[in-house]
Amino acid sequence: MGGGWSAGGHGVPFDPWTLAGQIGAAVFLVLLAWMVLRAFLHRSRYRAVGVLSPADTEAVHAALVEAERRTVGEVLPVVIERADPHPGAEWLAALSFLLVGSSLLIAWLPWSHPAWLLLAQLAIGALGFGLARALPGLKRLFIAEERATAVAEEQALQEFYRNGLHRTEAGTGVLLFVSLLERRAIVLADEGIHARVGPDFWSETDRAVLEGIRRGSLRDGLVAGIARVGERLAEHFPWRDGDRNEIPNRLIVRRE
């Protein structure tokens, strides 16, 4: 009779294409999850409604009253959700998702079926567009810093004139403007106070407001900015008998 049976092993051939596809898909999913989770957790930072609690609003109002108690100057804080809708950022997000997604998912896309390939790529792009529209924190990743500064400065100037800060008798109107989406704090002063203080003071006040916001407290940033402006106004334009409050002591918060 013949000899005993023996088993031979057969190794599975290494397929670098499959490995690359798996790694690419994993990277895409991790990046997508990280961006969405980060934007979702930070979503409240970009919502004007609710960004300040009633206690925060009271603290800002108290700071205004204290500041204007010692000066004839007028200070108005304005917080808006965004200075511009930035539709281009949504399309840039769509294009970025399409290009990056197609690259990382190259092994999974139906390249041999053009119609299905186009549909898959459109779906990836639509995902980026929809997420950018729904999550301001994700949209912010696709807004150039230069554009953020430009639109915030333009909106701040409009707010200054819209709220009559250019019509104070002594030219002492001061605007503390914060745009949440653009992450910009801008202090604008009328010519009466600006001529006596100079640009360095306003830059330092900008930084004081931003420092509070970076620590996670818009209230602290606004209170610090109001206190600084109030001190300087009291130094150059102290309170005098008979002065009237030309701009109501209020905090303006709105979506856009």
DRENDO-1510 file (C-alpha; in Angstrom, 1 decimal, always signed):
<recs>
REC; n; res; u; v; w
REC; 1; MET; +0.0; +0.0; +0.0 .
REC; 2; GLY; +1.0; +3.6; -0.6 .
REC; 3; GLY; +2.6; +5.8; +2.0 .
REC; 4; GLY; +0.7; +8.1; +4.4 .
REC; 5; TRP; -1.0; +11.3; +3.4 .
REC; 6; SER; +0.7; +14.7; +3.8 .
REC; 7; ALA; -0.7; +18.2; +3.7 .
REC; 8; GLY; +0.9; +21.1; +1.9 .
REC; 9; GLY; +0.5; +24.7; +2.9 .
REC; 10; HIS; -0.6; +27.3; +0.5 .
REC; 11; GLY; +0.2; +30.9; +1.5 .
REC; 12; VAL; -2.2; +33.7; +0.5 .
REC; 13; PRO; -0.4; +36.0; -1.9 .
REC; 14; PHE; +0.3; +39.5; -0.6 .
REC; 15; ASP; -2.0; +42.1; -2.3 .
REC; 16; PRO; -0.6; +45.6; -1.7 .
REC; 17; TRP; -3.6; +47.1; -3.5 .
REC; 18; THR; -6.1; +45.6; -1.0 .
REC; 19; LEU; -3.9; +46.8; +1.9 .
REC; 20; ALA; -3.7; +50.3; +0.5 .
REC; 21; GLY; -7.4; +50.3; +0.1 .
REC; 22; GLN; -8.0; +49.3; +3.7 .
REC; 23; ILE; -5.6; +51.9; +5.0 .
REC; 24; GLY; -7.1; +54.6; +2.8 .
REC; 25; ALA; -10.6; +53.8; +3.9 .
REC; 26; ALA; -9.5; +53.8; +7.6 .
REC; 27; VAL; -7.8; +57.1; +7.2 .
REC; 28; PHE; -10.8; +58.7; +5.5 .
REC; 29; LEU; -13.2; +57.5; +8.2 .
REC; 30; VAL; -10.9; +58.6; +11.0 .
REC; 31; LEU; -10.5; +62.1; +9.5 .
REC; 32; LEU; -14.2; +62.4; +8.9 .
REC; 33; ALA; -15.1; +61.3; +12.4 .
REC; 34; TRP; -12.5; +63.7; +13.9 .
REC; 35; MET; -13.7; +66.7; +11.9 .
REC; 36; VAL; -17.4; +66.0; +12.6 .
REC; 37; LEU; -16.9; +65.3; +16.3 .
REC; 38; ARG; -14.8; +68.4; +16.8 .
REC; 39; ALA; -17.3; +70.6; +15.0 .
REC; 40; PHE; -20.2; +69.1; +16.9 .
REC; 41; LEU; -18.6; +69.6; +20.3 .
REC; 42; HIS; -17.7; +73.2; +19.5 .
REC; 43; ARG; -21.0; +74.0; +17.8 .
REC; 44; SER; -22.2; +76.2; +20.7 .
REC; 45; ARG; -19.2; +78.6; +20.2 .
REC; 46; TYR; -20.7; +79.6; +16.8 .
REC; 47; ARG; -24.3; +80.1; +17.9 .
REC; 48; ALA; -25.2; +83.6; +18.9 .
REC; 49; VAL; -28.4; +82.5; +20.6 .
REC; 50; GLY; -27.3; +80.8; +23.8 .
REC; 51; VAL; -23.6; +81.7; +23.6 .
REC; 52; LEU; -24.2; +84.0; +26.6 .
REC; 53; SER; -26.3; +82.9; +29.5 .
REC; 54; PRO; -28.6; +85.3; +31.4 .
REC; 55; ALA; -25.9; +85.6; +34.0 .
REC; 56; ASP; -23.3; +86.4; +31.4 .
REC; 57; THR; -25.6; +89.1; +29.9 .
REC; 58; GLU; -26.1; +90.6; +33.3 .
REC; 59; ALA; -22.3; +90.7; +33.9 .
REC; 60; VAL; -21.7; +92.5; +30.6 .
REC; 61; HIS; -24.5; +95.0; +31.3 .
REC; 62; ALA; -23.0; +95.7; +34.8 .
REC; 63; ALA; -19.6; +96.3; +33.2 .
REC; 64; LEU; -21.2; +98.8; +30.8 .
REC; 65; VAL; -22.9; +100.6; +33.6 .
REC; 66; GLU; -19.7; +100.8; +35.7 .
REC; 67; ALA; -17.7; +102.0; +32.7 .
REC; 68; GLU; -20.1; +104.7; +31.6 .
REC; 69; ARG; -20.6; +105.9; +35.2 .
REC; 70; ARG; -17.2; +107.6; +35.1 .
REC; 71; THR; -17.2; +108.9; +31.5 .
REC; 72; VAL; -19.2; +110.8; +28.9 .
REC; 73; GLY; -18.1; +108.2; +26.4 .
REC; 74; GLU; -20.5; +105.6; +24.9 .
REC; 75; VAL; -19.6; +101.9; +24.6 .
REC; 76; LEU; -21.6; +99.4; +22.7 .
REC; 77; PRO; -20.8; +95.6; +22.5 .
REC; 78; VAL; -22.2; +93.8; +19.5 .
REC; 79; VAL; -22.0; +90.0; +19.1 .
REC; 80; ILE; -23.1; +88.4; +15.8 .
REC; 81; GLU; -23.0; +84.8; +14.6 .
REC; 82; ARG; -21.3; +85.5; +11.4 .
REC; 83; ALA; -20.3; +88.5; +9.3 .
REC; 84; ASP; -20.9; +86.6; +6.0 .
REC; 85; PRO; -22.6; +83.3; +5.1 .
REC; 86; HIS; -19.4; +82.2; +3.2 .
REC; 87; PRO; -21.1; +80.1; +0.5 .
REC; 88; GLY; -17.7; +79.6; -1.1 .
REC; 89; ALA; -16.5; +77.7; +2.0 .
REC; 90; GLU; -19.3; +75.1; +1.5 .
REC; 91; TRP; -18.3; +74.5; -2.1 .
REC; 92; LEU; -14.6; +74.3; -1.1 .
REC; 93; ALA; -15.5; +71.7; +1.5 .
REC; 94; ALA; -17.4; +69.7; -1.2 .
REC; 95; LEU; -14.4; +69.9; -3.6 .
REC; 96; SER; -12.0; +68.9; -0.8 .
REC; 97; PHE; -14.1; +66.0; +0.3 .
REC; 98; LEU; -14.4; +64.8; -3.3 .
REC; 99; LEU; -10.6; +65.0; -4.0 .
REC; 100; VAL; -9.4; +63.6; -0.7 .
REC; 101; GLY; -12.2; +61.1; -0.5 .
REC; 102; SER; -11.6; +59.8; -4.0 .
REC; 103; SER; -7.9; +59.5; -3.2 .
REC; 104; LEU; -8.3; +57.6; +0.0 .
REC; 105; LEU; -11.1; +55.4; -1.3 .
REC; 106; ILE; -9.5; +54.8; -4.6 .
REC; 107; ALA; -9.6; +51.0; -4.1 .
REC; 108; TRP; -13.3; +51.0; -3.3 .
REC; 109; LEU; -14.7; +53.2; -6.0 .
REC; 110; PRO; -16.3; +51.6; -9.1 .
REC; 111; TRP; -13.8; +52.8; -11.7 .
REC; 112; SER; -15.0; +50.3; -14.3 .
REC; 113; HIS; -18.5; +51.8; -14.2 .
REC; 114; PRO; -18.3; +55.5; -15.0 .
REC; 115; ALA; -21.9; +56.3; -14.1 .
REC; 116; TRP; -21.6; +54.7; -10.7 .
REC; 117; LEU; -18.2; +56.3; -10.2 .
REC; 118; LEU; -19.7; +59.8; -10.9 .
REC; 119; LEU; -22.6; +59.1; -8.5 .
REC; 120; ALA; -20.2; +58.0; -5.8 .
REC; 121; GLN; -18.0; +61.0; -6.2 .
REC; 122; LEU; -21.0; +63.3; -6.2 .
REC; 123; ALA; -22.1; +61.7; -2.9 .
REC; 124; ILE; -18.8; +62.3; -1.3 .
REC; 125; GLY; -18.8; +65.9; -2.4 .
REC; 126; ALA; -22.4; +66.4; -1.2 .
REC; 127; LEU; -21.4; +65.0; +2.2 .
REC; 128; GLY; -18.7; +67.7; +2.5 .
REC; 129; PHE; -21.1; +70.4; +1.4 .
REC; 130; GLY; -23.9; +69.3; +3.8 .
REC; 131; LEU; -21.5; +68.9; +6.8 .
REC; 132; ALA; -20.0; +72.4; +6.1 .
REC; 133; ARG; -23.5; +73.9; +6.0 .
REC; 134; ALA; -24.7; +72.1; +9.1 .
REC; 135; LEU; -21.6; +72.5; +11.3 .
REC; 136; PRO; -20.1; +76.0; +11.5 .
REC; 137; GLY; -16.9; +74.6; +13.1 .
REC; 138; LEU; -16.3; +72.5; +10.1 .
REC; 139; LYS; -17.1; +75.3; +7.7 .
REC; 140; ARG; -14.6; +77.5; +9.5 .
REC; 141; LEU; -11.8; +75.1; +8.3 .
REC; 142; PHE; -12.5; +76.2; +4.7 .
REC; 143; ILE; -12.6; +80.0; +5.3 .
REC; 144; ALA; -9.3; +81.8; +4.6 .
REC; 145; GLU; -8.1; +84.0; +7.4 .
REC; 146; GLU; -7.7; +87.0; +5.1 .
REC; 147; ARG; -11.4; +86.8; +4.1 .
REC; 148; ALA; -12.5; +86.3; +7.7 .
REC; 149; THR; -10.7; +89.5; +8.6 .
REC; 150; ALA; -12.0; +91.5; +5.7 .
REC; 151; VAL; -15.7; +90.6; +6.1 .
REC; 152; ALA; -15.5; +91.1; +9.9 .
REC; 153; GLU; -14.0; +94.5; +9.5 .
REC; 154; GLU; -16.6; +95.5; +7.0 .
REC; 155; GLN; -19.4; +94.3; +9.2 .
REC; 156; ALA; -17.9; +96.1; +12.2 .
REC; 157; LEU; -17.9; +99.4; +10.3 .
REC; 158; GLN; -21.5; +98.9; +9.3 .
REC; 159; GLU; -22.5; +98.2; +12.9 .
REC; 160; PHE; -20.7; +101.4; +14.1 .
REC; 161; TYR; -22.8; +103.6; +11.8 .
REC; 162; ARG; -26.0; +101.5; +12.1 .
REC; 163; ASN; -26.1; +102.1; +15.9 .
REC; 164; GLY; -25.3; +105.8; +15.7 .
REC; 165; LEU; -21.9; +105.6; +17.4 .
REC; 166; HIS; -20.6; +108.3; +15.0 .
REC; 167; ARG; -23.2; +110.8; +16.2 .
REC; 168; THR; -22.1; +111.3; +19.8 .
REC; 169; GLU; -21.6; +114.9; +20.8 .
REC; 170; ALA; -17.9; +114.5; +21.8 .
REC; 171; GLY; -17.0; +111.9; +19.2 .
REC; 172; THR; -16.5; +109.3; +21.9 .
REC; 173; GLY; -18.5; +106.3; +20.6 .
REC; 174; VAL; -16.7; +103.0; +20.9 .
REC; 175; LEU; -17.9; +99.7; +19.4 .
REC; 176; LEU; -16.8; +96.3; +20.7 .
REC; 177; PHE; -17.6; +93.9; +17.9 .
REC; 178; VAL; -17.3; +90.1; +18.0 .
REC; 179; SER; -18.1; +87.8; +15.0 .
REC; 180; LEU; -18.2; +84.2; +16.2 .
REC; 181; LEU; -17.8; +82.3; +12.9 .
REC; 182; GLU; -14.9; +84.5; +11.8 .
REC; 183; ARG; -13.4; +84.4; +15.3 .
REC; 184; ARG; -12.7; +88.1; +15.2 .
REC; 185; ALA; -12.9; +90.8; +17.8 .
REC; 186; ILE; -12.7; +94.4; +16.5 .
REC; 187; VAL; -12.8; +97.6; +18.5 .
REC; 188; LEU; -13.8; +100.7; +16.6 .
REC; 189; ALA; -13.6; +104.2; +18.1 .
REC; 190; ASP; -14.9; +107.6; +16.9 .
REC; 191; GLU; -12.4; +110.2; +16.0 .
REC; 192; GLY; -12.7; +112.1; +19.3 .
REC; 193; ILE; -11.3; +109.3; +21.4 .
REC; 194; HIS; -9.1; +107.8; +18.7 .
REC; 195; ALA; -7.2; +111.0; +18.3 .
REC; 196; ARG; -6.2; +111.0; +22.0 .
REC; 197; VAL; -5.6; +107.3; +22.4 .
REC; 198; GLY; -3.9; +106.0; +19.3 .
REC; 199; PRO; -4.0; +102.6; +17.5 .
REC; 200; ASP; -1.9; +100.6; +20.0 .
REC; 201; PHE; -4.5; +100.8; +22.7 .
REC; 202; TRP; -7.2; +99.5; +20.4 .
REC; 203; SER; -5.0; +96.6; +19.3 .
REC; 204; GLU; -4.4; +95.7; +22.9 .
REC; 205; THR; -8.1; +95.9; +23.6 .
REC; 206; ASP; -8.8; +93.5; +20.7 .
REC; 207; ARG; -6.4; +91.1; +22.3 .
REC; 208; ALA; -8.0; +91.4; +25.7 .
REC; 209; VAL; -11.4; +90.5; +24.2 .
REC; 210; LEU; -9.9; +87.6; +22.3 .
REC; 211; GLU; -8.0; +86.3; +25.3 .
REC; 212; GLY; -11.2; +85.8; +27.2 .
REC; 213; ILE; -12.8; +84.1; +24.2 .
REC; 214; ARG; -9.8; +81.7; +23.8 .
REC; 215; ARG; -10.3; +80.7; +27.4 .
REC; 216; GLY; -13.8; +79.7; +26.5 .
REC; 217; SER; -15.6; +82.7; +28.0 .
REC; 218; LEU; -17.1; +85.3; +25.7 .
REC; 219; ARG; -18.4; +87.1; +28.8 .
REC; 220; ASP; -14.9; +87.5; +30.3 .
REC; 221; GLY; -13.6; +88.8; +27.0 .
REC; 222; LEU; -16.3; +91.4; +26.7 .
REC; 223; VAL; -16.1; +92.5; +30.3 .
REC; 224; ALA; -12.3; +92.9; +30.0 .
REC; 225; GLY; -12.7; +94.9; +26.8 .
REC; 226; ILE; -15.4; +97.2; +28.3 .
REC; 227; ALA; -13.3; +97.7; +31.5 .
REC; 228; ARG; -10.2; +98.8; +29.4 .
REC; 229; VAL; -12.2; +101.1; +27.2 .
REC; 230; GLY; -14.0; +102.6; +30.2 .
REC; 231; GLU; -10.8; +103.4; +32.0 .
REC; 232; ARG; -9.3; +105.1; +29.0 .
REC; 233; LEU; -12.5; +107.1; +28.3 .
REC; 234; ALA; -12.7; +108.2; +32.0 .
REC; 235; GLU; -9.1; +109.4; +31.7 .
REC; 236; HIS; -9.7; +111.6; +28.6 .
REC; 237; PHE; -13.5; +112.2; +28.8 .
REC; 238; PRO; -14.6; +112.1; +32.5 .
REC; 239; TRP; -18.2; +112.3; +33.5 .
REC; 240; ARG; -19.6; +115.8; +34.0 .
REC; 241; ASP; -22.8; +117.0; +35.4 .
REC; 242; GLY; -25.7; +117.2; +33.0 .
REC; 243; ASP; -24.3; +114.6; +30.7 .
REC; 244; ARG; -26.9; +112.3; +29.1 .
REC; 245; ASN; -26.7; +108.7; +28.0 .
REC; 246; GLU; -26.7; +109.0; +24.2 .
REC; 247; ILE; -26.5; +105.3; +23.5 .
REC; 248; PRO; -28.5; +102.9; +25.7 .
REC; 249; ASN; -26.4; +100.6; +27.9 .
REC; 250; ARG; -27.1; +97.3; +26.1 .
REC; 251; LEU; -25.6; +94.3; +24.6 .
REC; 252; ILE; -26.6; +93.4; +21.1 .
REC; 253; VAL; -26.5; +89.7; +20.2 .
REC; 254; ARG; -28.0; +88.4; +17.0 .
REC; 255; ARG; -27.5; +85.7; +14.3 .
REC; 256; GLU; -26.1; +87.9; +11.6 .
</recs>
